[in-house]
Amino acid sequence: MKISLLGIVLGLVLIAFPIFIIVQYRLTLLNRYVRSIVRLLLSVAVIALCTFMSVSLHSLAFNILLALLFCVFSAFMSVLKSRLKLGRTFLPLLAGIVAGAIVVGLYFIFLVQGARGIQVSTLLIPVYGLLTGGMIEANARALETYYSGLRNHNQLYYYLLGNGCTHAKATEYFVRRGLQASLVVVCKHMSAVVFAAAPSIFFVAVMGGTDVLTAAALQVLLFFAVLSASLIAVLVALLIGRRYNFDEYNKLKKVFRSGSGESQEQQSATLSESSLSNLSAPHDTDPANQPQE
């Protein structure tokens, strides 16, 4: 299926209708709408350029390099969405995303799709693009849940350490919560893709000439691939982060960016100080000793 230049121009005319609604009803969203269009066009242009070069060159080394760049971009966006410090969590997450993408991506290309020869190089960019893009929100939610739990429930963590648990055993509960958060995000997308949103992969595959059964299987199997890759990426990132983000006394380093974690820590410190002051103040509960009015 091909779209003519006239068809593309006529399709771009549809941009004018939302502009008309925004101006007519004075919605004050024109700048945001224009910025969204510009970001969409730039991102699609970059992805289209990378895919065009991949298809034109037929170079396996170039496609592997692009796949690694997709992993770097996915790790960067995940850390950005999780409100964590880039220097503390980027490398562990990048290692996890690369591990998940390599294991699940190669499994999907060679065993599920049965690619051989030049087909491997052709499928590498689409599959890795879908995997790394689908992992962003799940990885971000998992990282935020894991490190927020360690920060907000550090009494449980130090209680387990004080009672003889190893560092791995003390963080096992928080690792489980991070994996659960990643699983919930992908499962929510699975259940909502048919009714809450259009199954885009299915319809695009059908429009491209794929038969309906193959397109439906591709839609479902790609969700399973994203789920497996996300869980591998989160597990590897959290296991590496056990040593990377703790000091020699097993104390969690500052992993949240300024403005996201300090405010809650200051509030907790204020509450603890007020509770200590209340405990230090004399409380006379005997009615006989209370002053008479």
Backbone as CSV, one residue per row, in Angstrom:
resi,resn,N_x,N_y,N_z,CA_x,CA_y,CA_z,C_x,C_y,C_z
1,MET,0.846,-1.198,0.000,0.000,0.000,0.000,0.877,1.241,0.000
2,LYS,0.569,2.176,-0.891,1.306,3.423,-0.991,0.345,4.599,-0.934
3,ILE,0.831,5.705,-0.383,0.054,6.942,-0.313,0.710,7.957,-1.236
4,SER,-0.093,8.546,-2.102,0.439,9.536,-3.034,0.744,10.842,-2.314
5,LEU,1.485,11.695,-3.002,1.806,13.003,-2.428,0.549,13.830,-2.198
6,LEU,-0.410,13.729,-3.115,-1.673,14.445,-2.926,-2.425,13.922,-1.709
7,GLY,-2.372,12.612,-1.500,-3.030,12.039,-0.323,-2.403,12.517,0.976
8,ILE,-1.076,12.641,0.993,-0.409,13.151,2.188,-0.807,14.592,2.462
9,VAL,-0.856,15.410,1.405,-1.252,16.813,1.579,-2.683,16.907,2.084
10,LEU,-3.590,16.125,1.505,-4.977,16.139,1.959,-5.105,15.636,3.397
11,GLY,-4.243,14.685,3.762,-4.262,14.218,5.147,-3.780,15.274,6.123
12,LEU,-2.784,16.069,5.717,-2.287,17.131,6.587,-3.297,18.257,6.765
13,VAL,-4.254,18.359,5.857,-5.300,19.374,6.005,-6.117,19.134,7.270
14,LEU,-6.162,17.871,7.716,-6.925,17.550,8.929,-6.362,18.259,10.162
15,ILE,-5.122,18.740,10.084,-4.554,19.487,11.213,-5.335,20.770,11.460
16,ALA,-5.950,21.323,10.402,-6.617,22.618,10.523,-7.892,22.537,11.356
17,PHE,-8.562,21.401,11.385,-9.839,21.330,12.124,-9.645,21.513,13.635
18,PRO,-8.682,20.827,14.282,-8.456,21.129,15.709,-8.057,22.580,15.947
19,ILE,-7.289,23.172,15.021,-6.940,24.591,15.178,-8.190,25.457,15.148
20,PHE,-9.125,25.125,14.249,-10.388,25.868,14.176,-11.170,25.758,15.488
21,ILE,-11.227,24.561,16.056,-11.952,24.373,17.322,-11.271,25.150,18.446
22,ILE,-9.929,25.115,18.487,-9.200,25.827,19.544,-9.429,27.328,19.452
23,VAL,-9.393,27.879,18.228,-9.582,29.318,18.051,-11.030,29.711,18.262
24,GLN,-11.953,28.901,17.756,-13.370,29.246,17.841,-13.851,29.276,19.286
25,TYR,-13.404,28.321,20.090,-13.861,28.222,21.482,-12.832,28.767,22.475
26,ARG,-11.805,29.423,21.965,-10.803,30.093,22.811,-10.290,29.153,23.912
27,LEU,-9.742,28.035,23.504,-9.290,27.003,24.439,-7.902,27.253,25.006
28,THR,-7.193,28.249,24.498,-5.844,28.608,24.964,-4.897,27.399,24.952
29,LEU,-5.042,26.552,23.957,-4.177,25.383,23.823,-3.460,25.354,22.477
30,LEU,-3.453,26.475,21.789,-2.871,26.484,20.454,-1.367,26.222,20.486
31,ASN,-0.653,26.877,21.417,0.804,26.674,21.501,1.149,25.230,21.848
32,ARG,0.384,24.656,22.765,0.635,23.269,23.140,0.343,22.330,21.976
33,TYR,-0.700,22.604,21.224,-1.044,21.775,20.073,0.040,21.851,18.999
34,VAL,0.540,23.045,18.746,1.588,23.211,17.739,2.871,22.519,18.186
35,ARG,3.224,22.650,19.477,4.426,21.974,19.974,4.303,20.460,19.862
36,SER,3.105,19.949,20.125,2.905,18.501,20.007,3.068,18.040,18.568
37,ILE,2.553,18.824,17.637,2.699,18.469,16.223,4.170,18.487,15.813
38,VAL,4.895,19.495,16.268,6.315,19.595,15.915,7.095,18.419,16.486
39,ARG,6.818,18.059,17.754,7.504,16.907,18.352,7.160,15.624,17.617
40,LEU,5.895,15.477,17.238,5.485,14.278,16.497,6.209,14.182,15.156
41,LEU,6.245,15.274,14.424,6.895,15.261,13.118,8.392,14.993,13.237
42,LEU,9.029,15.604,14.253,10.467,15.383,14.423,10.777,13.936,14.796
43,SER,10.008,13.381,15.729,10.255,11.997,16.143,10.000,11.021,15.013
44,VAL,8.908,11.230,14.272,8.627,10.344,13.141,9.700,10.490,12.065
45,ALA,10.178,11.720,11.844,11.219,11.938,10.837,12.512,11.217,11.212
46,VAL,12.885,11.277,12.496,14.107,10.595,12.939,13.966,9.085,12.785
47,ILE,12.826,8.545,13.230,12.620,7.098,13.124,12.566,6.664,11.663
48,ALA,11.903,7.469,10.829,11.821,7.128,9.402,13.196,7.173,8.741
49,LEU,14.015,8.150,9.135,15.362,8.241,8.577,16.206,7.031,8.972
50,CYS,16.118,6.655,10.247,16.884,5.484,10.711,16.424,4.218,9.998
51,THR,15.118,4.063,9.847,14.598,2.871,9.174,14.978,2.863,7.694
52,PHE,14.912,4.034,7.063,15.281,4.118,5.649,16.753,3.755,5.442
53,MET,17.619,4.250,6.303,19.038,3.912,6.197,19.268,2.426,6.456
54,SER,18.496,1.876,7.401,18.633,0.458,7.698,18.232,-0.398,6.506
55,VAL,17.115,-0.043,5.875,16.644,-0.814,4.729,17.565,-0.622,3.526
56,SER,18.088,0.595,3.355,18.926,0.881,2.186,20.298,0.236,2.293
57,LEU,20.897,0.274,3.486,22.255,-0.239,3.637,22.319,-1.756,3.742
58,HIS,21.292,-2.348,4.363,21.282,-3.792,4.610,22.535,-4.214,5.374
59,SER,22.936,-3.393,6.331,24.140,-3.673,7.117,23.728,-4.134,8.508
60,LEU,24.136,-5.318,8.871,23.806,-5.849,10.184,24.482,-5.039,11.287
61,ALA,25.720,-4.601,11.063,26.434,-3.806,12.062,25.723,-2.474,12.304
62,PHE,25.244,-1.840,11.230,24.528,-0.572,11.376,23.211,-0.777,12.123
63,ASN,22.518,-1.863,11.850,21.259,-2.139,12.536,21.478,-2.438,14.020
64,ILE,22.560,-3.114,14.335,22.878,-3.370,15.747,23.174,-2.060,16.467
65,LEU,23.894,-1.165,15.794,24.180,0.147,16.378,22.892,0.929,16.623
66,LEU,21.969,0.895,15.678,20.685,1.572,15.862,19.894,0.947,17.004
67,ALA,19.936,-0.367,17.115,19.229,-1.036,18.214,19.793,-0.611,19.564
68,LEU,21.104,-0.469,19.661,21.720,0.003,20.905,21.322,1.450,21.204
69,LEU,21.219,2.271,20.154,20.760,3.648,20.353,19.321,3.678,20.845
70,PHE,18.485,2.772,20.357,17.114,2.666,20.861,17.121,2.316,22.353
71,CYS,18.032,1.428,22.754,18.128,1.055,24.172,18.559,2.246,25.021
72,VAL,19.507,3.030,24.526,19.965,4.219,25.250,18.825,5.224,25.392
73,PHE,18.083,5.446,24.320,16.957,6.377,24.371,15.879,5.888,25.333
74,SER,15.595,4.597,25.322,14.591,4.041,26.232,15.011,4.205,27.688
75,ALA,16.289,3.951,27.986,16.772,4.129,29.356,16.711,5.589,29.783
76,PHE,17.068,6.486,28.886,17.035,7.918,29.196,15.611,8.384,29.483
77,MET,14.655,7.990,28.657,13.269,8.412,28.855,12.674,7.782,30.108
78,SER,13.055,6.549,30.413,12.540,5.895,31.622,13.013,6.616,32.880
79,VAL,14.297,6.956,32.939,14.825,7.682,34.096,14.201,9.066,34.185
80,LEU,13.993,9.701,33.037,13.377,11.026,33.034,11.959,10.978,33.580
81,LYS,11.197,9.974,33.221,9.822,9.852,33.702,9.764,9.438,35.170
82,SER,10.777,8.736,35.650,10.763,8.260,37.036,11.216,9.298,38.042
83,ARG,11.671,10.465,37.596,12.120,11.564,38.454,13.356,11.192,39.283
84,LEU,14.153,10.282,38.766,15.367,9.875,39.454,16.573,10.577,38.838
85,LYS,17.685,10.553,39.555,18.914,11.145,39.050,19.468,10.297,37.923
86,LEU,19.828,10.966,36.849,20.317,10.254,35.673,21.637,9.539,35.953
87,GLY,22.524,10.173,36.704,23.814,9.568,36.958,23.770,8.345,37.851
88,ARG,22.712,8.208,38.654,22.617,7.090,39.590,21.925,5.874,38.992
89,THR,20.948,6.070,38.148,20.104,4.967,37.704,20.196,4.670,36.214
90,PHE,20.907,5.504,35.446,20.916,5.307,34.002,21.678,4.040,33.609
91,LEU,22.892,3.869,34.113,23.701,2.715,33.709,23.087,1.380,34.136
92,PRO,22.600,1.233,35.387,21.932,-0.042,35.709,20.712,-0.318,34.845
93,LEU,19.916,0.718,34.564,18.742,0.500,33.726,19.134,0.200,32.285
94,LEU,20.171,0.865,31.784,20.627,0.590,30.426,21.095,-0.856,30.295
95,ALA,21.802,-1.339,31.300,22.232,-2.737,31.270,21.028,-3.676,31.268
96,GLY,20.001,-3.335,32.052,18.805,-4.166,32.070,18.052,-4.138,30.758
97,ILE,17.930,-2.953,30.145,17.209,-2.853,28.873,17.950,-3.594,27.776
98,VAL,19.278,-3.472,27.736,20.063,-4.199,26.741,19.902,-5.710,26.928
99,ALA,19.930,-6.163,28.182,19.759,-7.596,28.443,18.377,-8.072,28.016
100,GLY,17.336,-7.322,28.398,15.981,-7.717,28.020,15.755,-7.671,26.525
101,ALA,16.303,-6.634,25.868,16.114,-6.502,24.427,16.861,-7.592,23.663
102,ILE,18.058,-7.935,24.123,18.822,-8.976,23.430,18.130,-10.331,23.562
103,VAL,17.756,-10.693,24.776,17.160,-12.013,25.004,15.816,-12.128,24.291
104,VAL,14.906,-11.193,24.565,13.552,-11.291,24.014,13.545,-10.956,22.522
105,GLY,14.329,-9.946,22.120,14.343,-9.558,20.714,14.841,-10.666,19.805
106,LEU,15.967,-11.278,20.148,16.490,-12.366,19.323,15.572,-13.587,19.357
107,TYR,14.981,-13.853,20.513,14.016,-14.954,20.605,12.829,-14.698,19.679
108,PHE,12.337,-13.450,19.651,11.178,-13.123,18.831,11.523,-13.170,17.345
109,ILE,12.706,-12.694,16.981,13.080,-12.647,15.564,13.367,-14.047,15.016
110,PHE,14.157,-14.830,15.747,14.588,-16.117,15.216,13.545,-17.220,15.404
111,LEU,12.919,-17.273,16.581,12.034,-18.392,16.875,10.572,-18.089,16.566
112,VAL,10.090,-16.890,16.953,8.671,-16.572,16.730,8.414,-16.243,15.259
113,GLN,9.203,-15.334,14.691,9.002,-14.939,13.306,9.764,-15.810,12.321
114,GLY,10.699,-16.607,12.814,11.428,-17.520,11.943,12.264,-16.837,10.889
115,ALA,12.878,-15.707,11.224,13.667,-14.950,10.244,14.994,-15.648,9.991
116,ARG,15.435,-15.567,8.757,16.714,-16.147,8.357,17.384,-15.214,7.362
117,GLY,18.705,-15.190,7.387,19.467,-14.434,6.410,19.226,-12.938,6.508
118,ILE,18.885,-12.323,5.377,18.715,-10.874,5.327,17.468,-10.413,6.069
119,GLN,16.524,-11.319,6.332,15.332,-10.949,7.092,15.674,-10.531,8.518
120,VAL,16.733,-11.106,9.079,17.147,-10.741,10.434,17.512,-9.268,10.499
121,SER,18.287,-8.813,9.530,18.680,-7.408,9.496,17.487,-6.495,9.256
122,THR,16.517,-6.953,8.468,15.333,-6.134,8.183,14.417,-6.018,9.387
123,LEU,14.256,-7.090,10.147,13.335,-7.091,11.283,13.960,-6.536,12.559
124,LEU,15.258,-6.360,12.579,15.935,-5.957,13.811,15.449,-4.592,14.310
125,ILE,15.367,-3.615,13.420,14.985,-2.265,13.828,13.525,-2.181,14.246
126,PRO,12.552,-2.718,13.479,11.155,-2.648,13.949,10.918,-3.357,15.277
127,VAL,11.487,-4.545,15.436,11.254,-5.301,16.670,11.880,-4.593,17.865
128,TYR,13.119,-4.137,17.723,13.777,-3.466,18.839,13.165,-2.102,19.113
129,GLY,12.662,-1.447,18.069,11.965,-0.187,18.299,10.696,-0.371,19.107
130,LEU,9.912,-1.419,18.784,8.685,-1.696,19.535,8.987,-2.140,20.966
131,LEU,10.023,-2.950,21.143,10.361,-3.433,22.481,10.841,-2.305,23.381
132,THR,11.815,-1.544,22.906,12.382,-0.485,23.739,11.380,0.643,23.986
133,GLY,10.538,0.935,22.997,9.512,1.953,23.216,8.430,1.499,24.173
134,GLY,8.065,0.224,24.103,7.033,-0.288,25.005,7.489,-0.453,26.433
135,MET,8.817,-0.486,26.669,9.337,-0.683,28.026,9.447,0.613,28.824
136,ILE,9.311,1.763,28.186,9.641,3.029,28.848,8.770,3.251,30.078
137,GLU,7.472,3.216,29.915,6.578,3.518,31.043,6.670,2.451,32.120
138,ALA,6.772,1.192,31.731,6.867,0.114,32.719,8.150,0.224,33.538
139,ASN,9.264,0.515,32.891,10.524,0.662,33.618,10.514,1.880,34.529
140,ALA,9.934,2.972,34.045,9.862,4.183,34.863,9.031,3.950,36.123
141,ARG,7.888,3.288,35.976,7.044,3.025,37.150,7.727,2.072,38.127
142,ALA,8.437,1.086,37.603,9.114,0.130,38.476,10.236,0.796,39.267
143,LEU,11.049,1.617,38.611,12.131,2.311,39.309,11.591,3.249,40.376
144,GLU,10.562,4.008,40.025,9.998,4.941,40.996,9.404,4.216,42.191
145,THR,8.721,3.091,41.948,8.141,2.319,43.048,9.219,1.730,43.949
146,TYR,10.277,1.216,43.353,11.350,0.578,44.127,12.060,1.586,45.022
147,TYR,12.532,2.682,44.440,13.304,3.645,45.226,12.418,4.484,46.145
148,SER,11.166,4.708,45.777,10.254,5.399,46.697,9.962,4.527,47.913
149,GLY,9.835,3.218,47.686,9.621,2.320,48.816,10.808,2.299,49.759
150,LEU,12.012,2.274,49.211,13.198,2.300,50.072,13.326,3.613,50.825
151,ARG,12.891,4.706,50.224,12.996,6.005,50.876,11.900,6.209,51.914
152,ASN,10.675,5.857,51.576,9.547,6.137,52.466,9.342,5.059,53.524
153,HIS,9.848,3.850,53.271,9.692,2.757,54.239,11.074,2.242,54.654
154,ASN,11.989,3.177,54.891,13.346,2.765,55.243,13.420,2.120,56.619
155,GLN,12.416,2.340,57.469,12.419,1.694,58.782,12.331,0.180,58.635
156,LEU,11.503,-0.285,57.684,11.421,-1.725,57.436,12.747,-2.260,56.916
157,TYR,13.382,-1.516,56.032,14.659,-1.936,55.467,15.726,-2.049,56.553
158,TYR,15.834,-1.017,57.409,16.841,-1.048,58.467,16.478,-2.054,59.559
159,TYR,15.193,-2.306,59.767,14.775,-3.330,60.734,15.243,-4.714,60.284
160,LEU,15.083,-4.985,58.995,15.532,-6.277,58.481,17.052,-6.406,58.548
161,LEU,17.769,-5.339,58.230,19.218,-5.380,58.342,19.654,-5.569,59.790
162,GLY,18.984,-4.877,60.700,19.356,-4.981,62.113,19.072,-6.333,62.715
163,ASN,18.170,-7.090,62.100,17.838,-8.410,62.623,18.562,-9.538,61.882
164,GLY,19.645,-9.188,61.226,20.511,-10.213,60.661,20.283,-10.543,59.204
165,CYS,19.354,-9.859,58.534,19.133,-10.139,57.117,20.276,-9.573,56.272
166,THR,20.572,-10.239,55.202,21.553,-9.715,54.266,20.946,-8.542,53.496
167,HIS,21.814,-7.815,52.786,21.336,-6.684,52.006,20.365,-7.136,50.908
168,ALA,20.657,-8.266,50.282,19.769,-8.787,49.242,18.418,-9.191,49.814
169,LYS,18.425,-9.789,51.002,17.174,-10.214,51.622,16.365,-9.016,52.094
170,ALA,17.030,-7.980,52.575,16.323,-6.798,53.069,15.657,-6.018,51.939
171,THR,16.238,-6.073,50.747,15.657,-5.345,49.608,14.743,-6.221,48.762
172,GLU,14.560,-7.472,49.152,13.750,-8.380,48.330,12.302,-7.904,48.229
173,TYR,11.750,-7.395,49.321,10.370,-6.911,49.301,10.210,-5.744,48.333
174,PHE,11.174,-4.840,48.314,11.091,-3.666,47.435,11.329,-4.055,45.975
175,VAL,12.179,-5.057,45.745,12.349,-5.571,44.378,11.047,-6.179,43.880
176,ARG,10.368,-6.893,44.761,9.088,-7.496,44.381,8.052,-6.431,44.039
177,ARG,8.066,-5.340,44.783,7.135,-4.249,44.477,7.461,-3.589,43.146
178,GLY,8.732,-3.452,42.825,9.115,-2.878,41.541,8.692,-3.762,40.377
179,LEU,8.904,-5.058,40.497,8.469,-5.975,39.454,6.952,-5.970,39.308
180,GLN,6.265,-5.870,40.417,4.809,-5.817,40.378,4.320,-4.564,39.658
181,ALA,4.968,-3.436,39.915,4.580,-2.194,39.249,4.786,-2.287,37.744
182,SER,5.895,-2.880,37.314,6.146,-3.057,35.886,5.106,-3.965,35.259
183,LEU,4.761,-5.033,35.944,3.772,-5.974,35.426,2.395,-5.333,35.316
184,VAL,2.031,-4.512,36.293,0.718,-3.868,36.285,0.584,-2.913,35.098
185,VAL,1.647,-2.171,34.795,1.588,-1.206,33.691,1.341,-1.911,32.364
186,VAL,2.104,-2.973,32.089,1.944,-3.670,30.813,0.605,-4.392,30.748
187,CYS,0.171,-4.989,31.859,-1.128,-5.667,31.866,-2.270,-4.678,31.647
188,LYS,-2.124,-3.469,32.161,-3.149,-2.458,31.943,-3.237,-2.091,30.463
189,HIS,-2.094,-1.994,29.809,-2.099,-1.711,28.375,-2.682,-2.878,27.581
190,MET,-2.416,-4.095,28.044,-2.969,-5.263,27.365,-4.494,-5.251,27.388
191,SER,-5.057,-5.013,28.555,-6.504,-5.064,28.699,-7.198,-3.882,28.057
192,ALA,-6.477,-2.766,27.879,-7.117,-1.559,27.358,-6.903,-1.350,25.877
193,VAL,-6.044,-2.161,25.253,-5.683,-1.859,23.874,-6.849,-2.077,22.914
194,VAL,-7.746,-3.011,23.214,-8.836,-3.317,22.296,-10.009,-2.367,22.489
195,PHE,-10.353,-2.066,23.743,-11.550,-1.284,24.012,-11.250,0.186,24.275
196,ALA,-10.182,0.468,25.028,-9.872,1.865,25.352,-9.054,2.544,24.269
197,ALA,-8.318,1.800,23.482,-7.496,2.359,22.406,-7.496,1.378,21.249
198,ALA,-7.165,1.878,20.082,-7.163,1.020,18.891,-5.943,0.119,18.896
199,PRO,-6.105,-1.153,18.531,-4.934,-2.034,18.368,-4.154,-1.636,17.126
200,SER,-3.255,-0.682,17.286,-2.616,-0.036,16.130,-1.785,-1.013,15.319
201,ILE,-1.038,-1.901,15.992,-0.190,-2.836,15.256,-1.037,-3.732,14.360
202,PHE,-2.183,-4.151,14.861,-3.069,-5.021,14.085,-3.575,-4.314,12.831
203,PHE,-4.086,-3.104,12.994,-4.649,-2.400,11.848,-3.575,-1.992,10.846
204,VAL,-2.412,-1.570,11.343,-1.333,-1.191,10.429,-0.846,-2.399,9.645
205,ALA,-0.738,-3.549,10.301,-0.305,-4.755,9.589,-1.322,-5.154,8.524
206,VAL,-2.611,-5.034,8.835,-3.642,-5.357,7.845,-3.596,-4.376,6.682
207,MET,-3.408,-3.087,6.988,-3.312,-2.092,5.920,-2.076,-2.320,5.047
208,GLY,-1.028,-2.904,5.619,0.182,-3.176,4.855,0.132,-4.446,4.037
209,GLY,-0.976,-5.198,4.127,-1.122,-6.386,3.310,-1.005,-7.693,4.060
210,THR,-0.787,-7.663,5.369,-0.698,-8.891,6.157,-2.088,-9.467,6.361
211,ASP,-2.184,-10.789,6.356,-3.491,-11.397,6.581,-3.939,-11.176,8.016
212,VAL,-5.232,-11.294,8.236,-5.833,-10.922,9.522,-5.310,-11.800,10.651
213,LEU,-5.179,-13.098,10.429,-4.728,-13.999,11.482,-3.296,-13.677,11.911
214,THR,-2.424,-13.435,10.946,-1.039,-13.089,11.271,-0.956,-11.748,11.998
215,ALA,-1.761,-10.773,11.571,-1.752,-9.462,12.222,-2.246,-9.563,13.659
216,ALA,-3.286,-10.361,13.900,-3.794,-10.537,15.267,-2.759,-11.224,16.151
217,ALA,-2.111,-12.269,15.611,-1.073,-12.954,16.391,0.091,-12.028,16.680
218,LEU,0.458,-11.191,15.709,1.564,-10.255,15.912,1.235,-9.239,17.001
219,GLN,-0.011,-8.756,17.035,-0.425,-7.798,18.068,-0.311,-8.410,19.461
220,VAL,-0.782,-9.640,19.602,-0.780,-10.284,20.919,0.637,-10.669,21.342
221,LEU,1.400,-11.256,20.445,2.735,-11.741,20.789,3.695,-10.601,21.110
222,LEU,3.510,-9.466,20.475,4.376,-8.327,20.789,4.128,-7.814,22.202
223,PHE,2.890,-7.879,22.678,2.630,-7.498,24.068,3.329,-8.445,25.033
224,PHE,3.292,-9.729,24.742,3.992,-10.682,25.596,5.494,-10.443,25.562
225,ALA,6.008,-10.068,24.399,7.437,-9.784,24.283,7.818,-8.549,25.090
226,VAL,7.001,-7.503,25.022,7.268,-6.288,25.800,7.216,-6.584,27.287
227,LEU,6.251,-7.394,27.717,6.149,-7.742,29.136,7.378,-8.497,29.608
228,SER,7.816,-9.491,28.849,8.990,-10.263,29.249,10.246,-9.394,29.256
229,ALA,10.412,-8.561,28.230,11.588,-7.690,28.176,11.590,-6.676,29.315
230,SER,10.423,-6.162,29.683,10.336,-5.198,30.780,10.725,-5.831,32.108
231,LEU,10.234,-7.042,32.355,10.559,-7.710,33.614,12.051,-8.038,33.694
232,ILE,12.638,-8.474,32.579,14.083,-8.734,32.582,14.862,-7.449,32.825
233,ALA,14.441,-6.363,32.154,15.150,-5.090,32.310,15.063,-4.580,33.744
234,VAL,13.885,-4.646,34.344,13.712,-4.162,35.725,14.510,-5.023,36.693
235,LEU,14.443,-6.332,36.537,15.152,-7.223,37.461,16.659,-6.991,37.400
236,VAL,17.219,-6.901,36.206,18.660,-6.669,36.074,19.036,-5.293,36.619
237,ALA,18.211,-4.270,36.317,18.517,-2.916,36.796,18.489,-2.837,38.315
238,LEU,17.529,-3.503,38.949,17.434,-3.444,40.405,18.538,-4.263,41.070
239,LEU,18.895,-5.385,40.476,19.977,-6.185,41.045,21.312,-5.457,40.949
240,ILE,21.552,-4.791,39.830,22.783,-4.000,39.718,22.723,-2.791,40.637
241,GLY,21.541,-2.191,40.762,21.396,-1.022,41.620,21.589,-1.308,43.089
242,ARG,21.496,-2.585,43.497,21.747,-2.926,44.895,23.163,-2.543,45.325
243,ARG,24.105,-2.691,44.436,25.490,-2.345,44.755,25.850,-0.949,44.267
244,TYR,25.160,-0.495,43.249,25.526,0.776,42.620,24.983,1.977,43.384
245,ASN,23.844,1.833,44.050,23.176,2.964,44.689,23.139,2.868,46.203
246,PHE,24.002,2.036,46.790,24.120,1.943,48.241,25.588,2.151,48.618
247,ASP,25.812,2.796,49.769,27.185,3.026,50.201,27.704,1.798,50.955
248,GLU,28.886,1.952,51.561,29.493,0.809,52.245,28.753,0.408,53.503
249,TYR,27.851,1.277,53.994,27.036,0.946,55.176,25.629,0.507,54.788
250,ASN,25.439,0.140,53.510,24.135,-0.296,52.982,23.058,0.770,53.117
251,LYS,23.468,2.025,53.071,22.522,3.137,53.120,22.265,3.626,51.704
252,LEU,20.987,3.864,51.403,20.608,4.301,50.070,21.140,5.706,49.796
253,LYS,21.790,5.858,48.651,22.269,7.173,48.256,21.103,8.023,47.742
254,LYS,21.361,9.292,47.533,20.323,10.182,47.025,20.131,9.919,45.537
255,VAL,19.018,9.301,45.211,18.751,8.923,43.827,17.669,9.796,43.184
256,PHE,16.878,10.503,44.000,15.832,11.346,43.441,16.399,12.713,43.087
257,ARG,15.852,13.289,42.031,16.286,14.616,41.614,15.827,15.653,42.617
258,SER,16.488,16.802,42.612,16.146,17.897,43.517,14.739,18.378,43.219
259,GLY,13.948,18.527,44.309,12.580,18.980,44.147,11.569,17.874,44.168
260,SER,12.010,16.600,43.932,11.074,15.485,43.934,11.104,14.694,45.222
261,GLY,12.282,14.585,45.840,12.374,13.786,47.041,12.662,14.578,48.289
262,GLU,13.318,15.751,48.130,13.707,16.500,49.311,12.512,17.047,50.076
263,SER,11.449,17.404,49.364,10.302,17.995,50.055,9.664,16.997,51.008
264,GLN,9.513,15.731,50.543,8.928,14.729,51.425,9.863,14.404,52.585
265,GLU,11.174,14.399,52.313,12.104,14.131,53.404,12.065,15.250,54.442
266,GLN,11.931,16.501,53.981,11.841,17.609,54.924,10.560,17.525,55.737
267,GLN,9.459,17.111,55.078,8.212,16.972,55.812,8.311,15.891,56.872
268,SER,8.941,14.755,56.505,9.088,13.685,57.487,9.994,14.108,58.634
269,ALA,11.043,14.882,58.316,11.925,15.364,59.377,11.187,16.328,60.295
270,THR,10.349,17.181,59.714,9.574,18.109,60.524,8.607,17.377,61.427
271,LEU,7.958,16.336,60.873,7.022,15.562,61.682,7.735,14.842,62.820
272,SER,8.920,14.307,62.525,9.651,13.603,63.576,10.094,14.560,64.673
273,GLU,10.521,15.783,64.289,10.923,16.764,65.284,9.747,17.191,66.146
274,SER,8.579,17.372,65.517,7.416,17.775,66.293,6.969,16.673,67.240
275,SER,7.085,15.393,66.761,6.714,14.293,67.647,7.673,14.187,68.825
276,LEU,8.972,14.434,68.567,9.927,14.396,69.670,9.659,15.509,70.669
277,SER,9.297,16.693,70.162,9.004,17.794,71.069,7.759,17.513,71.886
278,ASN,6.772,16.844,71.266,5.566,16.493,72.005,5.848,15.441,73.069
279,LEU,6.780,14.527,72.750,7.121,13.507,73.734,7.898,14.092,74.899
280,SER,8.734,15.109,74.612,9.526,15.703,75.680,8.711,16.608,76.571
281,ALA,7.573,17.100,76.091,6.743,17.973,76.913,6.037,17.155,77.971
282,PRO,5.881,17.708,79.200,5.214,16.949,80.268,3.727,16.821,79.997
283,HIS,3.212,15.603,80.149,1.790,15.343,79.979,1.246,14.853,81.309
284,ASP,0.449,15.678,81.968,-0.113,15.328,83.262,-1.521,14.826,83.036
285,THR,-1.717,13.544,83.215,-3.025,12.938,82.952,-3.852,12.780,84.215
286,ASP,-3.299,13.104,85.390,-4.024,12.945,86.629,-4.944,14.128,86.809
287,PRO,-6.279,13.920,86.897,-7.175,15.086,87.069,-6.935,15.840,88.356
288,ALA,-6.418,15.149,89.386,-6.211,15.856,90.662,-5.073,16.844,90.596
289,ASN,-4.093,16.598,89.746,-2.938,17.477,89.630,-3.123,18.586,88.595
290,GLN,-4.235,18.553,87.841,-4.445,19.589,86.862,-4.868,20.872,87.539
291,PRO,-4.456,22.048,87.040,-4.819,23.318,87.674,-6.320,23.576,87.591
292,GLN,-6.843,24.087,88.658,-8.272,24.395,88.727,-8.518,25.763,88.094
293,GLU,-9.609,25.861,87.343,-9.978,27.127,86.736,-10.790,27.950,87.739
